[in-house]
Amino acid sequence: MQEIFPDPGFLLKLARTKMPFGKFAGTLLVDLPEPYLVWFRQQGFPDGELGELLQCLYEIKLNGLEYLFAPLKTR
């Protein structure tokens, strides 16, 4: 049985990617307000990598784990 390990670069990408459109264009995804992510959850996340990043971020914020990004954002 093959073990599946998460891509360590995924969190780094999440910490450094900016929102490409909308009211929060140019804002780091990790700095998006939680209500905005909840809205995406209700309406449907975008397709592709951006949707995956936003969905992951929603789960991280929902579980109070935003502090994990502090050392990644400043480097």
N, CA, C, O and CB atoms as a CASP TS submission, in Angstrom:
PFRMAT TS
TARGET T0000
AUTHOR 0000-0000-0000
METHOD Language model
MODEL 1
PARENT N/A
ATOM      1  N   MET     1       0.835  -1.182   0.000  1.00  0.00           N
ATOM      2  CA  MET     1       0.000   0.000   0.000  1.00  0.00           C
ATOM      3  C   MET     1       0.884   1.251   0.000  1.00  0.00           C
ATOM      4  O   MET     1       1.786   1.384   0.827  1.00  0.00           O
ATOM      5  CB  MET     1      -0.952  -0.005   1.217  1.00  0.00           C
ATOM      6  N   GLN     2       0.617   2.150  -0.921  1.00  0.00           N
ATOM      7  CA  GLN     2       1.409   3.368  -1.042  1.00  0.00           C
ATOM      8  C   GLN     2       0.874   4.443  -0.095  1.00  0.00           C
ATOM      9  O   GLN     2      -0.332   4.679  -0.033  1.00  0.00           O
ATOM     10  CB  GLN     2       1.399   3.878  -2.497  1.00  0.00           C
ATOM     11  N   GLU     3       1.787   5.096   0.647  1.00  0.00           N
ATOM     12  CA  GLU     3       1.386   6.180   1.536  1.00  0.00           C
ATOM     13  C   GLU     3       1.300   7.478   0.748  1.00  0.00           C
ATOM     14  O   GLU     3       2.073   7.712  -0.181  1.00  0.00           O
ATOM     15  CB  GLU     3       2.374   6.322   2.716  1.00  0.00           C
ATOM     16  N   ILE     4       0.368   8.299   1.126  1.00  0.00           N
ATOM     17  CA  ILE     4       0.188   9.585   0.456  1.00  0.00           C
ATOM     18  C   ILE     4       0.643  10.692   1.406  1.00  0.00           C
ATOM     19  O   ILE     4       0.135  10.816   2.520  1.00  0.00           O
ATOM     20  CB  ILE     4      -1.303   9.795   0.019  1.00  0.00           C
ATOM     21  N   PHE     5       1.602  11.489   0.950  1.00  0.00           N
ATOM     22  CA  PHE     5       2.096  12.610   1.744  1.00  0.00           C
ATOM     23  C   PHE     5       1.677  13.907   1.066  1.00  0.00           C
ATOM     24  O   PHE     5       1.781  14.033  -0.154  1.00  0.00           O
ATOM     25  CB  PHE     5       3.646  12.544   1.915  1.00  0.00           C
ATOM     26  N   PRO     6       1.205  14.869   1.848  1.00  0.00           N
ATOM     27  CA  PRO     6       0.842  16.148   1.246  1.00  0.00           C
ATOM     28  C   PRO     6       2.064  16.869   0.687  1.00  0.00           C
ATOM     29  O   PRO     6       3.181  16.696   1.176  1.00  0.00           O
ATOM     30  CB  PRO     6       0.138  17.032   2.271  1.00  0.00           C
ATOM     31  N   ASP     7       1.843  17.658  -0.318  1.00  0.00           N
ATOM     32  CA  ASP     7       2.907  18.438  -0.929  1.00  0.00           C
ATOM     33  C   ASP     7       3.286  19.571   0.022  1.00  0.00           C
ATOM     34  O   ASP     7       2.459  20.441   0.292  1.00  0.00           O
ATOM     35  CB  ASP     7       2.470  18.995  -2.321  1.00  0.00           C
ATOM     36  N   PRO     8       4.530  19.581   0.542  1.00  0.00           N
ATOM     37  CA  PRO     8       4.911  20.639   1.483  1.00  0.00           C
ATOM     38  C   PRO     8       4.889  22.030   0.844  1.00  0.00           C
ATOM     39  O   PRO     8       4.759  23.032   1.546  1.00  0.00           O
ATOM     40  CB  PRO     8       6.296  20.358   2.042  1.00  0.00           C
ATOM     41  N   GLY     9       5.014  22.094  -0.473  1.00  0.00           N
ATOM     42  CA  GLY     9       4.971  23.378  -1.150  1.00  0.00           C
ATOM     43  C   GLY     9       3.571  23.962  -1.247  1.00  0.00           C
ATOM     44  O   GLY     9       3.413  25.143  -1.555  1.00  0.00           O
ATOM     45  N   PHE    10       2.557  23.150  -0.989  1.00  0.00           N
ATOM     46  CA  PHE    10       1.177  23.613  -1.103  1.00  0.00           C
ATOM     47  C   PHE    10       0.873  24.721  -0.084  1.00  0.00           C
ATOM     48  O   PHE    10       0.279  25.740  -0.437  1.00  0.00           O
ATOM     49  CB  PHE    10       0.210  22.438  -0.909  1.00  0.00           C
ATOM     50  N   LEU    11       1.276  24.526   1.167  1.00  0.00           N
ATOM     51  CA  LEU    11       1.029  25.554   2.187  1.00  0.00           C
ATOM     52  C   LEU    11       1.811  26.826   1.883  1.00  0.00           C
ATOM     53  O   LEU    11       1.321  27.934   2.102  1.00  0.00           O
ATOM     54  CB  LEU    11       1.404  25.028   3.582  1.00  0.00           C
ATOM     55  N   LEU    12       3.020  26.660   1.380  1.00  0.00           N
ATOM     56  CA  LEU    12       3.816  27.826   1.008  1.00  0.00           C
ATOM     57  C   LEU    12       3.127  28.590  -0.121  1.00  0.00           C
ATOM     58  O   LEU    12       3.060  29.819  -0.093  1.00  0.00           O
ATOM     59  CB  LEU    12       5.242  27.401   0.584  1.00  0.00           C
ATOM     60  N   LYS    13       2.623  27.871  -1.099  1.00  0.00           N
ATOM     61  CA  LYS    13       1.901  28.498  -2.202  1.00  0.00           C
ATOM     62  C   LYS    13       0.649  29.209  -1.681  1.00  0.00           C
ATOM     63  O   LYS    13       0.329  30.316  -2.115  1.00  0.00           O
ATOM     64  CB  LYS    13       1.520  27.446  -3.268  1.00  0.00           C
ATOM     65  N   LEU    14      -0.039  28.574  -0.766  1.00  0.00           N
ATOM     66  CA  LEU    14      -1.234  29.165  -0.173  1.00  0.00           C
ATOM     67  C   LEU    14      -0.897  30.447   0.579  1.00  0.00           C
ATOM     68  O   LEU    14      -1.670  31.405   0.560  1.00  0.00           O
ATOM     69  CB  LEU    14      -1.909  28.168   0.766  1.00  0.00           C
ATOM     70  N   ALA    15       0.249  30.460   1.234  1.00  0.00           N
ATOM     71  CA  ALA    15       0.663  31.629   2.013  1.00  0.00           C
ATOM     72  C   ALA    15       1.095  32.799   1.135  1.00  0.00           C
ATOM     73  O   ALA    15       1.067  33.947   1.579  1.00  0.00           O
ATOM     74  CB  ALA    15       1.795  31.253   2.943  1.00  0.00           C
ATOM     75  N   ARG    16       1.493  32.524  -0.100  1.00  0.00           N
ATOM     76  CA  ARG    16       2.066  33.585  -0.935  1.00  0.00           C
ATOM     77  C   ARG    16       1.240  33.946  -2.171  1.00  0.00           C
ATOM     78  O   ARG    16       1.613  34.852  -2.917  1.00  0.00           O
ATOM     79  CB  ARG    16       3.427  33.176  -1.373  1.00  0.00           C
ATOM     80  N   THR    17       0.139  33.258  -2.394  1.00  0.00           N
ATOM     81  CA  THR    17      -0.696  33.534  -3.565  1.00  0.00           C
ATOM     82  C   THR    17      -1.673  34.649  -3.272  1.00  0.00           C
ATOM     83  O   THR    17      -2.264  34.710  -2.194  1.00  0.00           O
ATOM     84  CB  THR    17      -1.449  32.278  -4.003  1.00  0.00           C
ATOM     85  N   LYS    18      -1.837  35.529  -4.244  1.00  0.00           N
ATOM     86  CA  LYS    18      -2.780  36.651  -4.107  1.00  0.00           C
ATOM     87  C   LYS    18      -4.073  36.346  -4.852  1.00  0.00           C
ATOM     88  O   LYS    18      -4.079  35.645  -5.863  1.00  0.00           O
ATOM     89  CB  LYS    18      -2.153  37.965  -4.640  1.00  0.00           C
ATOM     90  N   MET    19      -5.149  36.881  -4.336  1.00  0.00           N
ATOM     91  CA  MET    19      -6.456  36.728  -4.978  1.00  0.00           C
ATOM     92  C   MET    19      -6.410  37.444  -6.323  1.00  0.00           C
ATOM     93  O   MET    19      -6.086  38.630  -6.372  1.00  0.00           O
ATOM     94  CB  MET    19      -7.609  37.295  -4.075  1.00  0.00           C
ATOM     95  N   PRO    20      -6.729  36.749  -7.416  1.00  0.00           N
ATOM     96  CA  PRO    20      -6.573  37.353  -8.739  1.00  0.00           C
ATOM     97  C   PRO    20      -7.741  38.218  -9.210  1.00  0.00           C
ATOM     98  O   PRO    20      -7.610  38.909 -10.220  1.00  0.00           O
ATOM     99  CB  PRO    20      -6.355  36.286  -9.725  1.00  0.00           C
ATOM    100  N   PHE    21      -8.866  38.203  -8.520  1.00  0.00           N
ATOM    101  CA  PHE    21     -10.029  38.948  -9.008  1.00  0.00           C
ATOM    102  C   PHE    21     -10.934  39.362  -7.850  1.00  0.00           C
ATOM    103  O   PHE    21     -10.746  38.949  -6.706  1.00  0.00           O
ATOM    104  CB  PHE    21     -10.822  38.105 -10.025  1.00  0.00           C
ATOM    105  N   GLY    22     -11.914  40.186  -8.183  1.00  0.00           N
ATOM    106  CA  GLY    22     -12.954  40.552  -7.224  1.00  0.00           C
ATOM    107  C   GLY    22     -12.566  41.667  -6.276  1.00  0.00           C
ATOM    108  O   GLY    22     -11.560  42.354  -6.452  1.00  0.00           O
ATOM    109  N   LYS    23     -13.392  41.817  -5.281  1.00  0.00           N
ATOM    110  CA  LYS    23     -13.240  42.871  -4.287  1.00  0.00           C
ATOM    111  C   LYS    23     -11.882  42.815  -3.578  1.00  0.00           C
ATOM    112  O   LYS    23     -11.334  43.846  -3.188  1.00  0.00           O
ATOM    113  CB  LYS    23     -14.355  42.778  -3.267  1.00  0.00           C
ATOM    114  N   PHE    24     -11.357  41.621  -3.420  1.00  0.00           N
ATOM    115  CA  PHE    24     -10.099  41.443  -2.692  1.00  0.00           C
ATOM    116  C   PHE    24      -8.921  41.131  -3.617  1.00  0.00           C
ATOM    117  O   PHE    24      -7.938  40.529  -3.186  1.00  0.00           O
ATOM    118  CB  PHE    24     -10.248  40.333  -1.672  1.00  0.00           C
ATOM    119  N   ALA    25      -9.016  41.531  -4.868  1.00  0.00           N
ATOM    120  CA  ALA    25      -7.922  41.302  -5.821  1.00  0.00           C
ATOM    121  C   ALA    25      -6.629  41.892  -5.272  1.00  0.00           C
ATOM    122  O   ALA    25      -6.602  43.030  -4.802  1.00  0.00           O
ATOM    123  CB  ALA    25      -8.255  41.921  -7.208  1.00  0.00           C
ATOM    124  N   GLY    26      -5.560  41.107  -5.337  1.00  0.00           N
ATOM    125  CA  GLY    26      -4.263  41.565  -4.850  1.00  0.00           C
ATOM    126  C   GLY    26      -4.002  41.236  -3.393  1.00  0.00           C
ATOM    127  O   GLY    26      -2.880  41.416  -2.918  1.00  0.00           O
ATOM    128  N   THR    27      -5.009  40.756  -2.668  1.00  0.00           N
ATOM    129  CA  THR    27      -4.860  40.390  -1.265  1.00  0.00           C
ATOM    130  C   THR    27      -4.335  38.961  -1.176  1.00  0.00           C
ATOM    131  O   THR    27      -4.786  38.087  -1.917  1.00  0.00           O
ATOM    132  CB  THR    27      -6.210  40.534  -0.503  1.00  0.00           C
ATOM    133  N   LEU    28      -3.397  38.721  -0.285  1.00  0.00           N
ATOM    134  CA  LEU    28      -2.946  37.352  -0.067  1.00  0.00           C
ATOM    135  C   LEU    28      -4.144  36.498   0.331  1.00  0.00           C
ATOM    136  O   LEU    28      -4.992  36.925   1.114  1.00  0.00           O
ATOM    137  CB  LEU    28      -1.834  37.293   1.022  1.00  0.00           C
ATOM    138  N   LEU    29      -4.202  35.296  -0.212  1.00  0.00           N
ATOM    139  CA  LEU    29      -5.333  34.417   0.108  1.00  0.00           C
ATOM    140  C   LEU    29      -5.482  34.229   1.612  1.00  0.00           C
ATOM    141  O   LEU    29      -6.600  34.225   2.125  1.00  0.00           O
ATOM    142  CB  LEU    29      -5.160  33.055  -0.571  1.00  0.00           C
ATOM    143  N   VAL    30      -4.374  34.074   2.320  1.00  0.00           N
ATOM    144  CA  VAL    30      -4.448  33.845   3.763  1.00  0.00           C
ATOM    145  C   VAL    30      -4.987  35.057   4.522  1.00  0.00           C
ATOM    146  O   VAL    30      -5.385  34.936   5.681  1.00  0.00           O
ATOM    147  CB  VAL    30      -3.078  33.478   4.296  1.00  0.00           C
ATOM    148  N   ASP    31      -5.000  36.215   3.879  1.00  0.00           N
ATOM    149  CA  ASP    31      -5.535  37.425   4.517  1.00  0.00           C
ATOM    150  C   ASP    31      -6.991  37.697   4.143  1.00  0.00           C
ATOM    151  O   ASP    31      -7.566  38.696   4.577  1.00  0.00           O
ATOM    152  CB  ASP    31      -4.687  38.623   4.139  1.00  0.00           C
ATOM    153  N   LEU    32      -7.588  36.820   3.345  1.00  0.00           N
ATOM    154  CA  LEU    32      -8.993  36.992   2.988  1.00  0.00           C
ATOM    155  C   LEU    32      -9.847  36.819   4.232  1.00  0.00           C
ATOM    156  O   LEU    32      -9.567  35.946   5.053  1.00  0.00           O
ATOM    157  CB  LEU    32      -9.419  35.987   1.887  1.00  0.00           C
ATOM    158  N   PRO    33     -10.891  37.641   4.388  1.00  0.00           N
ATOM    159  CA  PRO    33     -11.754  37.496   5.563  1.00  0.00           C
ATOM    160  C   PRO    33     -12.541  36.181   5.510  1.00  0.00           C
ATOM    161  O   PRO    33     -12.937  35.716   4.442  1.00  0.00           O
ATOM    162  CB  PRO    33     -12.724  38.691   5.664  1.00  0.00           C
ATOM    163  N   GLU    34     -12.749  35.618   6.658  1.00  0.00           N
ATOM    164  CA  GLU    34     -13.458  34.340   6.743  1.00  0.00           C
ATOM    165  C   GLU    34     -14.856  34.383   6.121  1.00  0.00           C
ATOM    166  O   GLU    34     -15.244  33.419   5.460  1.00  0.00           O
ATOM    167  CB  GLU    34     -13.567  33.918   8.186  1.00  0.00           C
ATOM    168  N   PRO    35     -15.635  35.470   6.306  1.00  0.00           N
ATOM    169  CA  PRO    35     -16.956  35.498   5.669  1.00  0.00           C
ATOM    170  C   PRO    35     -16.895  35.368   4.140  1.00  0.00           C
ATOM    171  O   PRO    35     -17.815  34.827   3.527  1.00  0.00           O
ATOM    172  CB  PRO    35     -17.666  36.784   6.035  1.00  0.00           C
ATOM    173  N   TYR    36     -15.826  35.858   3.534  1.00  0.00           N
ATOM    174  CA  TYR    36     -15.658  35.737   2.086  1.00  0.00           C
ATOM    175  C   TYR    36     -15.457  34.269   1.693  1.00  0.00           C
ATOM    176  O   TYR    36     -15.987  33.804   0.683  1.00  0.00           O
ATOM    177  CB  TYR    36     -14.461  36.594   1.606  1.00  0.00           C
ATOM    178  N   LEU    37     -14.686  33.556   2.505  1.00  0.00           N
ATOM    179  CA  LEU    37     -14.473  32.131   2.247  1.00  0.00           C
ATOM    180  C   LEU    37     -15.751  31.328   2.483  1.00  0.00           C
ATOM    181  O   LEU    37     -16.032  30.369   1.765  1.00  0.00           O
ATOM    182  CB  LEU    37     -13.344  31.592   3.134  1.00  0.00           C
ATOM    183  N   VAL    38     -16.515  31.723   3.486  1.00  0.00           N
ATOM    184  CA  VAL    38     -17.807  31.068   3.737  1.00  0.00           C
ATOM    185  C   VAL    38     -18.732  31.289   2.551  1.00  0.00           C
ATOM    186  O   VAL    38     -19.455  30.379   2.147  1.00  0.00           O
ATOM    187  CB  VAL    38     -18.461  31.605   5.041  1.00  0.00           C
ATOM    188  N   TRP    39     -18.713  32.495   1.991  1.00  0.00           N
ATOM    189  CA  TRP    39     -19.533  32.778   0.810  1.00  0.00           C
ATOM    190  C   TRP    39     -19.144  31.862  -0.347  1.00  0.00           C
ATOM    191  O   TRP    39     -20.012  31.305  -1.020  1.00  0.00           O
ATOM    192  CB  TRP    39     -19.387  34.255   0.391  1.00  0.00           C
ATOM    193  N   PHE    40     -17.835  31.704  -0.580  1.00  0.00           N
ATOM    194  CA  PHE    40     -17.384  30.793  -1.626  1.00  0.00           C
ATOM    195  C   PHE    40     -17.853  29.370  -1.342  1.00  0.00           C
ATOM    196  O   PHE    40     -18.266  28.652  -2.253  1.00  0.00           O
ATOM    197  CB  PHE    40     -15.856  30.833  -1.750  1.00  0.00           C
ATOM    198  N   ARG    41     -17.788  28.972  -0.084  1.00  0.00           N
ATOM    199  CA  ARG    41     -18.221  27.619   0.296  1.00  0.00           C
ATOM    200  C   ARG    41     -19.689  27.410  -0.070  1.00  0.00           C
ATOM    201  O   ARG    41     -20.072  26.343  -0.551  1.00  0.00           O
ATOM    202  CB  ARG    41     -18.008  27.380   1.814  1.00  0.00           C
ATOM    203  N   GLN    42     -20.501  28.433   0.161  1.00  0.00           N
ATOM    204  CA  GLN    42     -21.936  28.335  -0.128  1.00  0.00           C
ATOM    205  C   GLN    42     -22.232  28.419  -1.623  1.00  0.00           C
ATOM    206  O   GLN    42     -23.131  27.739  -2.119  1.00  0.00           O
ATOM    207  CB  GLN    42     -22.690  29.434   0.602  1.00  0.00           C
ATOM    208  N   GLN    43     -21.477  29.253  -2.339  1.00  0.00           N
ATOM    209  CA  GLN    43     -21.722  29.471  -3.762  1.00  0.00           C
ATOM    210  C   GLN    43     -20.993  28.469  -4.657  1.00  0.00           C
ATOM    211  O   GLN    43     -21.415  28.203  -5.782  1.00  0.00           O
ATOM    212  CB  GLN    43     -21.312  30.868  -4.138  1.00  0.00           C
ATOM    213  N   GLY    44     -19.906  27.924  -4.147  1.00  0.00           N
ATOM    214  CA  GLY    44     -19.072  27.015  -4.920  1.00  0.00           C
ATOM    215  C   GLY    44     -17.713  27.652  -5.180  1.00  0.00           C
ATOM    216  O   GLY    44     -17.625  28.791  -5.637  1.00  0.00           O
ATOM    217  N   PHE    45     -16.673  26.912  -4.889  1.00  0.00           N
ATOM    218  CA  PHE    45     -15.319  27.395  -5.122  1.00  0.00           C
ATOM    219  C   PHE    45     -15.030  27.390  -6.614  1.00  0.00           C
ATOM    220  O   PHE    45     -15.603  26.590  -7.353  1.00  0.00           O
ATOM    221  CB  PHE    45     -14.287  26.535  -4.363  1.00  0.00           C
ATOM    222  N   PRO    46     -14.144  28.276  -7.065  1.00  0.00           N
ATOM    223  CA  PRO    46     -13.768  28.267  -8.484  1.00  0.00           C
ATOM    224  C   PRO    46     -13.121  26.931  -8.867  1.00  0.00           C
ATOM    225  O   PRO    46     -12.624  26.199  -8.011  1.00  0.00           O
ATOM    226  CB  PRO    46     -12.802  29.435  -8.793  1.00  0.00           C
ATOM    227  N   ASP    47     -13.137  26.638 -10.132  1.00  0.00           N
ATOM    228  CA  ASP    47     -12.473  25.428 -10.627  1.00  0.00           C
ATOM    229  C   ASP    47     -10.960  25.608 -10.586  1.00  0.00           C
ATOM    230  O   ASP    47     -10.456  26.729 -10.522  1.00  0.00           O
ATOM    231  CB  ASP    47     -12.936  25.096 -12.067  1.00  0.00           C
ATOM    232  N   GLY    48     -10.264  24.515 -10.624  1.00  0.00           N
ATOM    233  CA  GLY    48      -8.814  24.545 -10.752  1.00  0.00           C
ATOM    234  C   GLY    48      -8.076  24.762  -9.443  1.00  0.00           C
ATOM    235  O   GLY    48      -8.611  24.578  -8.349  1.00  0.00           O
ATOM    236  N   GLU    49      -6.828  25.159  -9.608  1.00  0.00           N
ATOM    237  CA  GLU    49      -5.939  25.303  -8.458  1.00  0.00           C
ATOM    238  C   GLU    49      -6.421  26.374  -7.477  1.00  0.00           C
ATOM    239  O   GLU    49      -6.321  26.190  -6.264  1.00  0.00           O
ATOM    240  CB  GLU    49      -4.538  25.636  -8.931  1.00  0.00           C
ATOM    241  N   LEU    50      -6.939  27.484  -7.990  1.00  0.00           N
ATOM    242  CA  LEU    50      -7.427  28.535  -7.089  1.00  0.00           C
ATOM    243  C   LEU    50      -8.533  27.993  -6.192  1.00  0.00           C
ATOM    244  O   LEU    50      -8.550  28.277  -4.994  1.00  0.00           O
ATOM    245  CB  LEU    50      -7.940  29.751  -7.893  1.00  0.00           C
ATOM    246  N   GLY    51      -9.436  27.233  -6.742  1.00  0.00           N
ATOM    247  CA  GLY    51     -10.513  26.641  -5.951  1.00  0.00           C
ATOM    248  C   GLY    51      -9.982  25.701  -4.881  1.00  0.00           C
ATOM    249  O   GLY    51     -10.478  25.684  -3.755  1.00  0.00           O
ATOM    250  N   GLU    52      -8.971  24.921  -5.238  1.00  0.00           N
ATOM    251  CA  GLU    52      -8.363  24.014  -4.269  1.00  0.00           C
ATOM    252  C   GLU    52      -7.700  24.795  -3.138  1.00  0.00           C
ATOM    253  O   GLU    52      -7.821  24.430  -1.969  1.00  0.00           O
ATOM    254  CB  GLU    52      -7.337  23.103  -4.958  1.00  0.00           C
ATOM    255  N   LEU    53      -7.009  25.856  -3.488  1.00  0.00           N
ATOM    256  CA  LEU    53      -6.360  26.694  -2.476  1.00  0.00           C
ATOM    257  C   LEU    53      -7.389  27.330  -1.549  1.00  0.00           C
ATOM    258  O   LEU    53      -7.221  27.319  -0.330  1.00  0.00           O
ATOM    259  CB  LEU    53      -5.511  27.784  -3.145  1.00  0.00           C
ATOM    260  N   LEU    54      -8.453  27.884  -2.123  1.00  0.00           N
ATOM    261  CA  LEU    54      -9.484  28.531  -1.314  1.00  0.00           C
ATOM    262  C   LEU    54     -10.212  27.532  -0.421  1.00  0.00           C
ATOM    263  O   LEU    54     -10.531  27.840   0.728  1.00  0.00           O
ATOM    264  CB  LEU    54     -10.484  29.244  -2.213  1.00  0.00           C
ATOM    265  N   GLN    55     -10.472  26.354  -0.940  1.00  0.00           N
ATOM    266  CA  GLN    55     -11.154  25.328  -0.149  1.00  0.00           C
ATOM    267  C   GLN    55     -10.276  24.884   1.022  1.00  0.00           C
ATOM    268  O   GLN    55     -10.767  24.709   2.137  1.00  0.00           O
ATOM    269  CB  GLN    55     -11.522  24.116  -1.035  1.00  0.00           C
ATOM    270  N   CYS    56      -9.001  24.706   0.772  1.00  0.00           N
ATOM    271  CA  CYS    56      -8.066  24.347   1.836  1.00  0.00           C
ATOM    272  C   CYS    56      -7.997  25.457   2.878  1.00  0.00           C
ATOM    273  O   CYS    56      -8.008  25.190   4.080  1.00  0.00           O
ATOM    274  CB  CYS    56      -6.665  24.069   1.258  1.00  0.00           C
ATOM    275  N   LEU    57      -7.927  26.690   2.420  1.00  0.00           N
ATOM    276  CA  LEU    57      -7.871  27.830   3.327  1.00  0.00           C
ATOM    277  C   LEU    57      -9.130  27.927   4.178  1.00  0.00           C
ATOM    278  O   LEU    57      -9.058  28.254   5.362  1.00  0.00           O
ATOM    279  CB  LEU    57      -7.673  29.119   2.542  1.00  0.00           C
ATOM    280  N   TYR    58     -10.278  27.646   3.579  1.00  0.00           N
ATOM    281  CA  TYR    58     -11.541  27.639   4.326  1.00  0.00           C
ATOM    282  C   TYR    58     -11.440  26.658   5.497  1.00  0.00           C
ATOM    283  O   TYR    58     -11.793  26.998   6.626  1.00  0.00           O
ATOM    284  CB  TYR    58     -12.734  27.259   3.394  1.00  0.00           C
ATOM    285  N   GLU    59     -10.965  25.458   5.229  1.00  0.00           N
ATOM    286  CA  GLU    59     -10.845  24.440   6.277  1.00  0.00           C
ATOM    287  C   GLU    59      -9.840  24.857   7.349  1.00  0.00           C
ATOM    288  O   GLU    59     -10.062  24.619   8.536  1.00  0.00           O
ATOM    289  CB  GLU    59     -10.432  23.097   5.669  1.00  0.00           C
ATOM    290  N   ILE    60      -8.746  25.472   6.934  1.00  0.00           N
ATOM    291  CA  ILE    60      -7.734  25.927   7.883  1.00  0.00           C
ATOM    292  C   ILE    60      -8.309  26.993   8.807  1.00  0.00           C
ATOM    293  O   ILE    60      -8.136  26.926  10.024  1.00  0.00           O
ATOM    294  CB  ILE    60      -6.504  26.472   7.142  1.00  0.00           C
ATOM    295  N   LYS    61      -8.996  27.978   8.224  1.00  0.00           N
ATOM    296  CA  LYS    61      -9.571  29.051   9.042  1.00  0.00           C
ATOM    297  C   LYS    61     -10.709  28.531   9.919  1.00  0.00           C
ATOM    298  O   LYS    61     -10.857  28.957  11.064  1.00  0.00           O
ATOM    299  CB  LYS    61     -10.078  30.189   8.147  1.00  0.00           C
ATOM    300  N   LEU    62     -11.501  27.623   9.389  1.00  0.00           N
ATOM    301  CA  LEU    62     -12.600  27.031  10.148  1.00  0.00           C
ATOM    302  C   LEU    62     -12.090  26.349  11.414  1.00  0.00           C
ATOM    303  O   LEU    62     -12.757  26.354  12.448  1.00  0.00           O
ATOM    304  CB  LEU    62     -13.365  26.026   9.283  1.00  0.00           C
ATOM    305  N   ASN    63     -10.911  25.771  11.318  1.00  0.00           N
ATOM    306  CA  ASN    63     -10.330  25.048  12.448  1.00  0.00           C
ATOM    307  C   ASN    63      -9.330  25.873  13.259  1.00  0.00           C
ATOM    308  O   ASN    63      -8.642  25.332  14.125  1.00  0.00           O
ATOM    309  CB  ASN    63      -9.654  23.807  11.950  1.00  0.00           C
ATOM    310  N   GLY    64      -9.245  27.180  12.987  1.00  0.00           N
ATOM    311  CA  GLY    64      -8.401  28.073  13.772  1.00  0.00           C
ATOM    312  C   GLY    64      -6.909  27.845  13.616  1.00  0.00           C
ATOM    313  O   GLY    64      -6.152  28.028  14.569  1.00  0.00           O
ATOM    314  N   LEU    65      -6.477  27.447  12.430  1.00  0.00           N
ATOM    315  CA  LEU    65      -5.067  27.126  12.221  1.00  0.00           C
ATOM    316  C   LEU    65      -4.305  28.187  11.424  1.00  0.00           C
ATOM    317  O   LEU    65      -3.222  27.909  10.908  1.00  0.00           O
ATOM    318  CB  LEU    65      -4.958  25.809  11.518  1.00  0.00           C
ATOM    319  N   GLU    66      -4.852  29.391  11.321  1.00  0.00           N
ATOM    320  CA  GLU    66      -4.200  30.455  10.541  1.00  0.00           C
ATOM    321  C   GLU    66      -2.794  30.768  11.023  1.00  0.00           C
ATOM    322  O   GLU    66      -1.948  31.197  10.239  1.00  0.00           O
ATOM    323  CB  GLU    66      -5.030  31.712  10.589  1.00  0.00           C
ATOM    324  N   TYR    67      -2.540  30.556  12.305  1.00  0.00           N
ATOM    325  CA  TYR    67      -1.222  30.856  12.861  1.00  0.00           C
ATOM    326  C   TYR    67      -0.100  30.091  12.154  1.00  0.00           C
ATOM    327  O   TYR    67       1.063  30.491  12.228  1.00  0.00           O
ATOM    328  CB  TYR    67      -1.205  30.533  14.342  1.00  0.00           C
ATOM    329  N   LEU    68      -0.432  29.024  11.489  1.00  0.00           N
ATOM    330  CA  LEU    68       0.580  28.238  10.782  1.00  0.00           C
ATOM    331  C   LEU    68       1.227  29.020   9.648  1.00  0.00           C
ATOM    332  O   LEU    68       2.332  28.692   9.215  1.00  0.00           O
ATOM    333  CB  LEU    68      -0.039  26.966  10.234  1.00  0.00           C
ATOM    334  N   PHE    69       0.546  30.053   9.168  1.00  0.00           N
ATOM    335  CA  PHE    69       1.053  30.813   8.041  1.00  0.00           C
ATOM    336  C   PHE    69       2.005  31.933   8.443  1.00  0.00           C
ATOM    337  O   PHE    69       2.716  32.457   7.586  1.00  0.00           O
ATOM    338  CB  PHE    69      -0.088  31.382   7.275  1.00  0.00           C
ATOM    339  N   ALA    70       2.041  32.311   9.692  1.00  0.00           N
ATOM    340  CA  ALA    70       2.861  33.451  10.129  1.00  0.00           C
ATOM    341  C   ALA    70       4.319  33.348   9.656  1.00  0.00           C
ATOM    342  O   ALA    70       4.843  34.313   9.099  1.00  0.00           O
ATOM    343  CB  ALA    70       2.826  33.558  11.652  1.00  0.00           C
ATOM    344  N   PRO    71       4.978  32.218   9.860  1.00  0.00           N
ATOM    345  CA  PRO    71       6.381  32.159   9.408  1.00  0.00           C
ATOM    346  C   PRO    71       6.527  32.053   7.885  1.00  0.00           C
ATOM    347  O   PRO    71       7.601  32.332   7.352  1.00  0.00           O
ATOM    348  CB  PRO    71       7.074  30.976  10.057  1.00  0.00           C
ATOM    349  N   LEU    72       5.492  31.665   7.197  1.00  0.00           N
ATOM    350  CA  LEU    72       5.574  31.495   5.740  1.00  0.00           C
ATOM    351  C   LEU    72       5.330  32.798   4.985  1.00  0.00           C
ATOM    352  O   LEU    72       5.862  32.977   3.890  1.00  0.00           O
ATOM    353  CB  LEU    72       4.573  30.450   5.282  1.00  0.00           C
ATOM    354  N   LYS    73       4.554  33.689   5.533  1.00  0.00           N
ATOM    355  CA  LYS    73       4.182  34.921   4.830  1.00  0.00           C
ATOM    356  C   LYS    73       5.336  35.911   4.742  1.00  0.00           C
ATOM    357  O   LYS    73       5.412  36.681   3.785  1.00  0.00           O
ATOM    358  CB  LYS    73       3.005  35.577   5.522  1.00  0.00           C
ATOM    359  N   THR    74       6.227  35.905   5.715  1.00  0.00           N
ATOM    360  CA  THR    74       7.246  36.941   5.785  1.00  0.00           C
ATOM    361  C   THR    74       8.541  36.575   5.068  1.00  0.00           C
ATOM    362  O   THR    74       9.415  37.431   4.925  1.00  0.00           O
ATOM    363  CB  THR    74       7.543  37.248   7.211  1.00  0.00           C
ATOM    364  N   ARG    75       8.691  35.359   4.621  1.00  0.00           N
ATOM    365  CA  ARG    75       9.940  34.957   4.001  1.00  0.00           C
ATOM    366  C   ARG    75       9.927  35.218   2.528  1.00  0.00           C
ATOM    367  O   ARG    75      10.909  34.936   1.843  1.00  0.00           O
ATOM    368  CB  ARG    75      10.217  33.510   4.257  1.00  0.00           C
TER
END
